[in-house]
Structure formats: C-alpha cells, structure tokens
Amino acid sequence: MSTEQKIEKFILRNSKSGFFTKVSTIPYKFEISESRAWDIVGELLSNGLLESIHDEFTGEMKLCETGKIYSIMDLERKRKREKYSSFNKKKK
C-alpha cells in the first residue's frame, strides 16, 4: 500500500470515528517531509475525497471525509461541553 493510500485511509478512519485529522500530524505519523504531506493533501482535496476546514483558534488546517465537516464539528462541540462540565463537577 502506498503512503498516499495509508494517509487517505487514516484520514477516512478518523472521520468515521468523529475526528478531524490535522495536516501537521501527517509528516510526523507517516515519517515524510512536510512538503510531501502537503502534496498528498492537495491531491486528496482535488480528487474530492476530502474536505478541509481551518481551526478557529490556531488556524491549522484540519481534514475529514467529504460531507462530514458539520457532523464532526458538532461532535467536537459536544466533547468540549462534556469535558468542561466534568471539569466543573470535579472542582466542586
């Protein structure tokens, strides 16, 4: 299996699990150069397999399966709310 295919499967698996994949994790996880990672990401985006969004706080590009941006964003919000409420419960 090629590196491109491994990266594609990794991103799609994360999407199915309800998570975005940050582009910055790809060079580290797959031991490729940052430039090569961006080439692969560009290819996957242009093929229509993936969509991207930028993190509202860091500006970092995050990837997911086409059509899943809003459902994953909703899951992220829910996870943050749960984390915040459990943190407040521990303080009391």
N, C-alpha and C positions, 0 to 999 in steps of 0.2 A: 504494500500500500504506500502511495507517495505521501510526502509531507503535506501537500495540499489537501489530499483526501483525509488525512489524520486531523488536520486543523478544522476542516469542514465538519467532520463527524463530532469533534469536540464541541464546536460551537452549537451544532444542532442538538447534541445531547444536553448541554447546559440549558438551551431554550426549552426543551421538553420538560426539564426539571424546574423551570420557572426562574432562570437566572440569565442575566446578560453575561457576555464574555468581554472583558476589557482588552482592547488591542495590545496594550502594554504587557499583558501576560503571555502573549503568544511567543515572542522571541525567547523568553525565559523557559517556558514549558517545553518548547519544541527544539530548543538549542539551535536557533537560526538567527541571522542578523536582523536587526530592526528593519532595515531596508527591504530585506526579503519578505519579512512578515507583512509589510505594507503592500508589497507587490501582490502577495497572495490574497490579502484582504480586498484590495482593489478588484482583483479578478473575480472573487466570490460575490462582491457587491454588484459588479457589472453583469454577472450572469443572472442576477435576480434571485439568488438563493438566500441572500441575507439582507437585512436592513440594519441601518446604524442610527444611533442617537448619541447625543453628547451629554455627559453627566452635568447636571445643572450647577454643581458646586465646583468640580475640578476641571470641567471642560473636556475630560477624557472621552475618546470615542468608545462606545460600547456596541456590541454586535448581538444580533439574535436572528432567528429564523424569520423569514418574510411573513408578515401578518401577525406577529406575536408581541410587538412593541408595547401596545397598551395593556395587554393581559399581564405581561411581566412587570410593567411599571406599577400596576395595581397590586400585584403580589409583593413587590418591594415595599410599597407604602404600608401594606398590612404587616409585613415583617418588622418594619421600623416602629409601627404603633405598638405591636406586641412587645418588642424589645424595650421600648420606652415605658410601657405600663408595668412590665415585670420588674424593671429597674426601680420604678417608684414604689412598688409593693415591697421590695427588699429594704428600701430606706426607712419604711415605717416600722 
